[in-house]
Amino acid sequence: MNSKLDNVLNFHQTALSLSTARQEILSSNIANADTPNFKAKDIDFSGVLRDALSSSSRTSEMRTTSPMHITPGSGNIVNSQTLYRVPQQPSADGNTVDMDTERTRFAENSLKYDASLTFINAQIRNLLSAIQER
């Protein structure tokens, strides 16, 4: 039963974690909009989510013979798949941040985060309702 519950909630937990990481990347881009030679970064959310879900299913099946074999938090999938954005219009100072693009993606990511929260809350409410009904 626990594995079924984990499967139901794992997708949204992973999506929330990735949305948080992406929000940090996008806010860093916005904060460095006036920094010369700063290169805007982003992640391919759906690709990273797919990789994170497949790697978490593989990690749960791993067995170790020593606690030194696998360290928690090794192989941060977001940092390994961070991409530099190609600028739409070149800047004289080498900065690739386009504020309109960054604001749009920041708002879109916020909406996706809120949607994931709404879905996970609905799933928990459904589980609680199923538990409480007699």
C-alpha positions as CSV (number, residue, x, y, z in Angstrom):
1,M,0.0,0.0,0.0
2,N,2.8,2.4,0.8
3,S,4.4,2.0,-2.7
4,K,1.0,2.9,-4.3
5,L,0.7,6.0,-2.2
6,D,4.3,6.9,-3.0
7,N,3.6,6.5,-6.7
8,V,0.6,8.7,-6.5
9,L,2.4,11.5,-4.7
10,N,5.9,11.1,-6.2
11,F,5.1,12.8,-9.5
12,H,3.8,16.0,-7.8
13,Q,6.6,16.0,-5.2
14,T,9.2,15.8,-8.0
15,A,7.4,18.5,-10.0
16,L,7.3,20.8,-7.0
17,S,11.0,20.4,-6.4
18,L,11.9,21.0,-10.0
19,S,9.6,24.1,-10.1
20,T,11.3,25.5,-7.1
21,A,14.7,24.9,-8.6
22,R,13.6,26.5,-11.9
23,Q,12.2,29.5,-10.1
24,E,15.6,30.0,-8.5
25,I,17.3,29.9,-11.9
26,L,14.8,32.3,-13.4
27,S,15.0,34.7,-10.5
28,S,18.8,34.6,-10.8
29,N,18.4,35.6,-14.4
30,I,16.2,38.5,-13.5
31,A,18.5,39.6,-10.7
32,N,21.5,39.7,-13.1
33,A,19.7,41.5,-16.0
34,D,22.2,44.4,-15.7
35,T,25.4,42.2,-15.1
36,P,27.8,42.4,-18.1
37,N,28.5,39.1,-19.7
38,F,25.9,37.2,-17.6
39,K,24.4,34.3,-19.6
40,A,20.7,33.5,-18.9
41,K,20.1,29.9,-17.9
42,D,17.0,27.6,-17.8
43,I,16.1,24.0,-17.8
44,D,13.9,21.8,-20.1
45,F,11.3,21.2,-17.4
46,S,9.6,18.2,-19.0
47,G,12.9,16.5,-19.9
48,V,14.3,17.0,-16.4
49,L,11.1,15.8,-14.8
50,R,11.1,12.7,-17.0
51,D,14.7,12.0,-16.1
52,A,14.1,12.7,-12.4
53,L,11.1,10.3,-12.3
54,S,13.0,7.6,-14.1
55,S,16.1,8.0,-11.9
56,S,14.1,8.0,-8.7
57,S,12.5,4.7,-9.6
58,R,15.9,3.2,-10.4
59,T,17.5,4.6,-7.1
60,S,14.8,3.0,-5.0
61,E,15.7,-0.4,-6.4
62,M,19.5,0.0,-5.7
63,R,21.1,-2.0,-2.9
64,T,24.4,-1.1,-1.4
65,T,26.9,-3.2,0.7
66,S,28.5,-0.1,2.2
67,P,27.0,3.3,3.2
68,M,29.9,4.9,1.3
69,H,28.8,3.6,-2.1
70,I,25.9,6.1,-2.7
71,T,25.9,9.5,-1.0
72,P,22.6,11.3,-0.6
73,G,22.1,14.2,-2.9
74,S,24.8,13.1,-5.3
75,G,24.1,13.8,-9.0
76,N,21.8,16.8,-8.7
77,I,19.8,16.4,-11.9
78,V,18.8,20.1,-12.2
79,N,22.4,21.3,-12.1
80,S,23.5,18.7,-14.6
81,Q,20.8,19.7,-17.1
82,T,21.0,23.5,-16.9
83,L,21.1,25.1,-20.3
84,Y,22.2,28.5,-21.5
85,R,19.5,30.5,-23.3
86,V,20.2,31.8,-26.8
87,P,19.5,35.5,-26.9
88,Q,16.8,36.9,-29.2
89,Q,18.6,40.2,-29.5
90,P,22.3,40.6,-28.9
91,S,23.4,42.9,-26.1
92,A,26.4,45.2,-26.3
93,D,27.6,44.1,-22.9
94,G,27.3,40.4,-23.6
95,N,24.3,39.9,-21.3
96,T,21.7,37.4,-22.7
97,V,18.9,38.2,-20.3
98,D,15.7,39.3,-22.0
99,M,13.4,40.7,-19.2
100,D,10.2,40.0,-21.1
101,T,11.1,36.4,-21.7
102,E,12.2,36.0,-18.1
103,R,9.1,37.5,-16.6
104,T,6.9,35.4,-18.9
105,R,8.7,32.2,-17.9
106,F,8.7,33.2,-14.2
107,A,5.0,33.7,-14.3
108,E,4.4,30.4,-16.2
109,N,6.5,28.5,-13.7
110,S,4.6,30.0,-10.8
111,L,1.3,28.8,-12.4
112,K,2.7,25.3,-12.8
113,Y,3.9,25.3,-9.2
114,D,0.4,26.4,-8.0
115,A,-1.2,23.8,-10.3
116,S,0.9,21.0,-8.8
117,L,0.0,22.2,-5.3
118,T,-3.7,22.2,-6.2
119,F,-3.4,18.6,-7.6
120,I,-1.6,17.2,-4.7
121,N,-4.0,18.9,-2.2
122,A,-6.9,17.3,-4.2
123,Q,-5.3,13.9,-4.1
124,I,-4.7,14.1,-0.3
125,R,-8.3,15.3,0.2
126,N,-9.6,12.3,-1.9
127,L,-7.4,9.9,0.2
128,L,-8.6,11.4,3.5
129,S,-12.2,11.2,2.3
130,A,-11.8,7.6,1.3
131,I,-10.2,6.8,4.7
132,Q,-13.0,8.6,6.7
133,E,-16.0,7.2,4.9
134,R,-17.5,4.0,6.4
